[in-house]
Amino acid sequence: MKPLRRAFSVLLALAVMTPLFAQTPQPKPGPAKPPVAALGSLGPLQAKPSPVSSHAPYEAGDCKICHQNADPKQPGPVLTQGPGLCLGCHEEFAGVMKRPHTHAPALDACTNCHNPHNANSPKLLLKESGALCITCHDKIAKISSNAKVKHKALVTGAKCGNCHNPHGSAVAKLLVQLPFDLCLKCHNVDTMADANGKNLQNIKAWLDNNKVRHGPVRSKDCSGCHQSHGSDHFRLLEEGYPQEFYAPYDARTYALCFSCHNDDAFSTPQTTTLTNFRNGATNLHYVHLQQPGRGRTCRACHEVHASNQQKHVRSGVPYGSGGWILKLNYKETATGGSCEKTCHAERPYVNK
């Protein structure tokens, strides 16, 4: 009887324990991640004030184009995550997104920049275009906001979109054109003025008519001298350069020029090697720049973009606020050159 009793005890214990195992709670799956379009910041705006832009399917009540349900009150999650859902209708952007340079936020999700329902900015943008860009590009925002000289392209028209494509481009930095062509697209009129109302040169027309180009221009590198987002120097220059026709010589005020050119060629009184603009060993660059209290700046004699003469010597220079052109009458000779009836009577120089 003892073995039979022992077996009965084991069966009784199992019978009691089995319900306990059956009632042990199993881990439940966590809540599904809410779809991007269900986030509060991307929900529809209030009817008043009226949104600036609205998505046509949302206006038509066709929620099921993007969501699982047709009910506007319970649309459910979106059908597809990422930009694929938008590209199903906006097919023209499919090719843009395959360009060599693609904007990371656009590649991740269109809703990084656009509200899929309606918005207080054009094109369903979450913010005004300039403000939207600087939410990520804070370094550029700091440069442009702190700059003493502003680039109008950043604050007029399409703002950042004047120069950059926010989705994708064949050009680095999402530029809409190659940099040189992009600059000339705007700087090709006679009516452009700076922030102080001073008329700016029509660079395209000037380059069309003057074929001897300054090195950076010849390399199509406007950024070699200019800052595109803002600068502390006039004309958006990268470094210091005198604004005046006459300026006391200080190497620091020519930091832009001396980032490429050797400053010894302008601060050495006597030389036979540093420059060909000399009369024997007398350095004529030194003579012109180092006059006490009245040194001439580089552009008194040279064109900074292009000229029709070698060494970028200009034919004339605006003199005085009235805009009168002072002719230089420069002539190059086999042994040097001369200037005639300019700031002085004719003076030749011999450098060989």
Secondary structure as a PSIPRED ss2 file (coil, helix, strand):
# PSIPRED VFORMAT (PSIPRED V4.0)

   1 M C   1.000  0.000  0.000
   2 K H   0.000  1.000  0.000
   3 P H   0.000  1.000  0.000
   4 L H   0.000  1.000  0.000
   5 R H   0.000  1.000  0.000
   6 R H   0.000  1.000  0.000
   7 A H   0.000  1.000  0.000
   8 F H   0.000  1.000  0.000
   9 S H   0.000  1.000  0.000
  10 V H   0.000  1.000  0.000
  11 L H   0.000  1.000  0.000
  12 L H   0.000  1.000  0.000
  13 A H   0.000  1.000  0.000
  14 L H   0.000  1.000  0.000
  15 A H   0.000  1.000  0.000
  16 V H   0.000  1.000  0.000
  17 M H   0.000  1.000  0.000
  18 T H   0.000  1.000  0.000
  19 P H   0.000  1.000  0.000
  20 L H   0.000  1.000  0.000
  21 F H   0.000  1.000  0.000
  22 A H   0.000  1.000  0.000
  23 Q C   1.000  0.000  0.000
  24 T C   1.000  0.000  0.000
  25 P C   1.000  0.000  0.000
  26 Q C   1.000  0.000  0.000
  27 P C   1.000  0.000  0.000
  28 K C   1.000  0.000  0.000
  29 P C   1.000  0.000  0.000
  30 G C   1.000  0.000  0.000
  31 P C   1.000  0.000  0.000
  32 A C   1.000  0.000  0.000
  33 K C   1.000  0.000  0.000
  34 P C   1.000  0.000  0.000
  35 P C   1.000  0.000  0.000
  36 V H   0.000  1.000  0.000
  37 A H   0.000  1.000  0.000
  38 A H   0.000  1.000  0.000
  39 L C   1.000  0.000  0.000
  40 G H   0.000  1.000  0.000
  41 S H   0.000  1.000  0.000
  42 L H   0.000  1.000  0.000
  43 G C   1.000  0.000  0.000
  44 P C   1.000  0.000  0.000
  45 L C   1.000  0.000  0.000
  46 Q C   1.000  0.000  0.000
  47 A C   1.000  0.000  0.000
  48 K C   1.000  0.000  0.000
  49 P C   1.000  0.000  0.000
  50 S C   1.000  0.000  0.000
  51 P C   1.000  0.000  0.000
  52 V C   1.000  0.000  0.000
  53 S E   0.000  0.000  1.000
  54 S E   0.000  0.000  1.000
  55 H C   1.000  0.000  0.000
  56 A H   0.000  1.000  0.000
  57 P H   0.000  1.000  0.000
  58 Y H   0.000  1.000  0.000
  59 E H   0.000  1.000  0.000
  60 A H   0.000  1.000  0.000
  61 G C   1.000  0.000  0.000
  62 D C   1.000  0.000  0.000
  63 C H   0.000  1.000  0.000
  64 K H   0.000  1.000  0.000
  65 I H   0.000  1.000  0.000
  66 C C   1.000  0.000  0.000
  67 H E   0.000  0.000  1.000
  68 Q C   1.000  0.000  0.000
  69 N C   1.000  0.000  0.000
  70 A C   1.000  0.000  0.000
  71 D C   1.000  0.000  0.000
  72 P C   1.000  0.000  0.000
  73 K C   1.000  0.000  0.000
  74 Q C   1.000  0.000  0.000
  75 P C   1.000  0.000  0.000
  76 G C   1.000  0.000  0.000
  77 P C   1.000  0.000  0.000
  78 V E   0.000  0.000  1.000
  79 L C   1.000  0.000  0.000
  80 T C   1.000  0.000  0.000
  81 Q C   1.000  0.000  0.000
  82 G C   1.000  0.000  0.000
  83 P C   1.000  0.000  0.000
  84 G H   0.000  1.000  0.000
  85 L H   0.000  1.000  0.000
  86 C H   0.000  1.000  0.000
  87 L H   0.000  1.000  0.000
  88 G C   1.000  0.000  0.000
  89 C C   1.000  0.000  0.000
  90 H C   1.000  0.000  0.000
  91 E C   1.000  0.000  0.000
  92 E H   0.000  1.000  0.000
  93 F H   0.000  1.000  0.000
  94 A H   0.000  1.000  0.000
  95 G H   0.000  1.000  0.000
  96 V H   0.000  1.000  0.000
  97 M C   1.000  0.000  0.000
  98 K C   1.000  0.000  0.000
  99 R C   1.000  0.000  0.000
 100 P C   1.000  0.000  0.000
 101 H E   0.000  0.000  1.000
 102 T E   0.000  0.000  1.000
 103 H C   1.000  0.000  0.000
 104 A H   0.000  1.000  0.000
 105 P H   0.000  1.000  0.000
 106 A H   0.000  1.000  0.000
 107 L H   0.000  1.000  0.000
 108 D H   0.000  1.000  0.000
 109 A C   1.000  0.000  0.000
 110 C H   0.000  1.000  0.000
 111 T H   0.000  1.000  0.000
 112 N H   0.000  1.000  0.000
 113 C C   1.000  0.000  0.000
 114 H E   0.000  0.000  1.000
 115 N C   1.000  0.000  0.000
 116 P C   1.000  0.000  0.000
 117 H C   1.000  0.000  0.000
 118 N E   0.000  0.000  1.000
 119 A E   0.000  0.000  1.000
 120 N C   1.000  0.000  0.000
 121 S C   1.000  0.000  0.000
 122 P H   0.000  1.000  0.000
 123 K H   0.000  1.000  0.000
 124 L H   0.000  1.000  0.000
 125 L E   0.000  0.000  1.000
 126 L C   1.000  0.000  0.000
 127 K C   1.000  0.000  0.000
 128 E C   1.000  0.000  0.000
 129 S H   0.000  1.000  0.000
 130 G H   0.000  1.000  0.000
 131 A H   0.000  1.000  0.000
 132 L H   0.000  1.000  0.000
 133 C H   0.000  1.000  0.000
 134 I H   0.000  1.000  0.000
 135 T C   1.000  0.000  0.000
 136 C C   1.000  0.000  0.000
 137 H C   1.000  0.000  0.000
 138 D H   0.000  1.000  0.000
 139 K H   0.000  1.000  0.000
 140 I H   0.000  1.000  0.000
 141 A H   0.000  1.000  0.000
 142 K H   0.000  1.000  0.000
 143 I H   0.000  1.000  0.000
 144 S H   0.000  1.000  0.000
 145 S H   0.000  1.000  0.000
 146 N H   0.000  1.000  0.000
 147 A C   1.000  0.000  0.000
 148 K C   1.000  0.000  0.000
 149 V E   0.000  0.000  1.000
 150 K C   1.000  0.000  0.000
 151 H C   1.000  0.000  0.000
 152 K H   0.000  1.000  0.000
 153 A H   0.000  1.000  0.000
 154 L H   0.000  1.000  0.000
 155 V C   1.000  0.000  0.000
 156 T C   1.000  0.000  0.000
 157 G C   1.000  0.000  0.000
 158 A C   1.000  0.000  0.000
 159 K H   0.000  1.000  0.000
 160 C H   0.000  1.000  0.000
 161 G H   0.000  1.000  0.000
 162 N H   0.000  1.000  0.000
 163 C C   1.000  0.000  0.000
 164 H E   0.000  0.000  1.000
 165 N C   1.000  0.000  0.000
 166 P C   1.000  0.000  0.000
 167 H C   1.000  0.000  0.000
 168 G E   0.000  0.000  1.000
 169 S E   0.000  0.000  1.000
 170 A C   1.000  0.000  0.000
 171 V C   1.000  0.000  0.000
 172 A H   0.000  1.000  0.000
 173 K H   0.000  1.000  0.000
 174 L H   0.000  1.000  0.000
 175 L E   0.000  0.000  1.000
 176 V C   1.000  0.000  0.000
 177 Q C   1.000  0.000  0.000
 178 L C   1.000  0.000  0.000
 179 P H   0.000  1.000  0.000
 180 F H   0.000  1.000  0.000
 181 D H   0.000  1.000  0.000
 182 L H   0.000  1.000  0.000
 183 C H   0.000  1.000  0.000
 184 L H   0.000  1.000  0.000
 185 K H   0.000  1.000  0.000
 186 C H   0.000  1.000  0.000
 187 H C   1.000  0.000  0.000
 188 N C   1.000  0.000  0.000
 189 V C   1.000  0.000  0.000
 190 D C   1.000  0.000  0.000
 191 T C   1.000  0.000  0.000
 192 M C   1.000  0.000  0.000
 193 A E   0.000  0.000  1.000
 194 D C   1.000  0.000  0.000
 195 A C   1.000  0.000  0.000
 196 N C   1.000  0.000  0.000
 197 G C   1.000  0.000  0.000
 198 K C   1.000  0.000  0.000
 199 N E   0.000  0.000  1.000
 200 L C   1.000  0.000  0.000
 201 Q C   1.000  0.000  0.000
 202 N C   1.000  0.000  0.000
 203 I H   0.000  1.000  0.000
 204 K H   0.000  1.000  0.000
 205 A H   0.000  1.000  0.000
 206 W H   0.000  1.000  0.000
 207 L H   0.000  1.000  0.000
 208 D H   0.000  1.000  0.000
 209 N H   0.000  1.000  0.000
 210 N C   1.000  0.000  0.000
 211 K C   1.000  0.000  0.000
 212 V E   0.000  0.000  1.000
 213 R E   0.000  0.000  1.000
 214 H C   1.000  0.000  0.000
 215 G H   0.000  1.000  0.000
 216 P H   0.000  1.000  0.000
 217 V H   0.000  1.000  0.000
 218 R H   0.000  1.000  0.000
 219 S C   1.000  0.000  0.000
 220 K C   1.000  0.000  0.000
 221 D C   1.000  0.000  0.000
 222 C H   0.000  1.000  0.000
 223 S H   0.000  1.000  0.000
 224 G H   0.000  1.000  0.000
 225 C C   1.000  0.000  0.000
 226 H E   0.000  0.000  1.000
 227 Q C   1.000  0.000  0.000
 228 S C   1.000  0.000  0.000
 229 H C   1.000  0.000  0.000
 230 G C   1.000  0.000  0.000
 231 S E   0.000  0.000  1.000
 232 D C   1.000  0.000  0.000
 233 H C   1.000  0.000  0.000
 234 F H   0.000  1.000  0.000
 235 R H   0.000  1.000  0.000
 236 L H   0.000  1.000  0.000
 237 L E   0.000  0.000  1.000
 238 E C   1.000  0.000  0.000
 239 E C   1.000  0.000  0.000
 240 G C   1.000  0.000  0.000
 241 Y C   1.000  0.000  0.000
 242 P C   1.000  0.000  0.000
 243 Q C   1.000  0.000  0.000
 244 E C   1.000  0.000  0.000
 245 F C   1.000  0.000  0.000
 246 Y E   0.000  0.000  1.000
 247 A C   1.000  0.000  0.000
 248 P C   1.000  0.000  0.000
 249 Y C   1.000  0.000  0.000
 250 D C   1.000  0.000  0.000
 251 A H   0.000  1.000  0.000
 252 R H   0.000  1.000  0.000
 253 T H   0.000  1.000  0.000
 254 Y H   0.000  1.000  0.000
 255 A C   1.000  0.000  0.000
 256 L C   1.000  0.000  0.000
 257 C H   0.000  1.000  0.000
 258 F H   0.000  1.000  0.000
 259 S H   0.000  1.000  0.000
 260 C C   1.000  0.000  0.000
 261 H C   1.000  0.000  0.000
 262 N C   1.000  0.000  0.000
 263 D C   1.000  0.000  0.000
 264 D H   0.000  1.000  0.000
 265 A H   0.000  1.000  0.000
 266 F H   0.000  1.000  0.000
 267 S H   0.000  1.000  0.000
 268 T C   1.000  0.000  0.000
 269 P C   1.000  0.000  0.000
 270 Q E   0.000  0.000  1.000
 271 T C   1.000  0.000  0.000
 272 T C   1.000  0.000  0.000
 273 T C   1.000  0.000  0.000
 274 L C   1.000  0.000  0.000
 275 T C   1.000  0.000  0.000
 276 N C   1.000  0.000  0.000
 277 F C   1.000  0.000  0.000
 278 R E   0.000  0.000  1.000
 279 N E   0.000  0.000  1.000
 280 G C   1.000  0.000  0.000
 281 A C   1.000  0.000  0.000
 282 T E   0.000  0.000  1.000
 283 N E   0.000  0.000  1.000
 284 L H   0.000  1.000  0.000
 285 H H   0.000  1.000  0.000
 286 Y H   0.000  1.000  0.000
 287 V H   0.000  1.000  0.000
 288 H H   0.000  1.000  0.000
 289 L H   0.000  1.000  0.000
 290 Q C   1.000  0.000  0.000
 291 Q C   1.000  0.000  0.000
 292 P C   1.000  0.000  0.000
 293 G C   1.000  0.000  0.000
 294 R C   1.000  0.000  0.000
 295 G C   1.000  0.000  0.000
 296 R E   0.000  0.000  1.000
 297 T C   1.000  0.000  0.000
 298 C H   0.000  1.000  0.000
 299 R H   0.000  1.000  0.000
 300 A H   0.000  1.000  0.000
 301 C C   1.000  0.000  0.000
 302 H E   0.000  0.000  1.000
 303 E C   1.000  0.000  0.000
 304 V C   1.000  0.000  0.000
 305 H C   1.000  0.000  0.000
 306 A E   0.000  0.000  1.000
 307 S E   0.000  0.000  1.000
 308 N C   1.000  0.000  0.000
 309 Q C   1.000  0.000  0.000
 310 Q H   0.000  1.000  0.000
 311 K H   0.000  1.000  0.000
 312 H H   0.000  1.000  0.000
 313 V E   0.000  0.000  1.000
 314 R C   1.000  0.000  0.000
 315 S C   1.000  0.000  0.000
 316 G E   0.000  0.000  1.000
 317 V E   0.000  0.000  1.000
 318 P E   0.000  0.000  1.000
 319 Y E   0.000  0.000  1.000
 320 G C   1.000  0.000  0.000
 321 S C   1.000  0.000  0.000
 322 G C   1.000  0.000  0.000
 323 G C   1.000  0.000  0.000
 324 W E   0.000  0.000  1.000
 325 I E   0.000  0.000  1.000
 326 L E   0.000  0.000  1.000
 327 K E   0.000  0.000  1.000
 328 L C   1.000  0.000  0.000
 329 N C   1.000  0.000  0.000
 330 Y C   1.000  0.000  0.000
 331 K E   0.000  0.000  1.000
 332 E E   0.000  0.000  1.000
 333 T E   0.000  0.000  1.000
 334 A C   1.000  0.000  0.000
 335 T C   1.000  0.000  0.000
 336 G E   0.000  0.000  1.000
 337 G E   0.000  0.000  1.000
 338 S E   0.000  0.000  1.000
 339 C E   0.000  0.000  1.000
 340 E C   1.000  0.000  0.000
 341 K C   1.000  0.000  0.000
 342 T C   1.000  0.000  0.000
 343 C C   1.000  0.000  0.000
 344 H C   1.000  0.000  0.000
 345 A C   1.000  0.000  0.000
 346 E C   1.000  0.000  0.000
 347 R E   0.000  0.000  1.000
 348 P E   0.000  0.000  1.000
 349 Y E   0.000  0.000  1.000
 350 V E   0.000  0.000  1.000
 351 N C   1.000  0.000  0.000
 352 K C   1.000  0.000  0.000
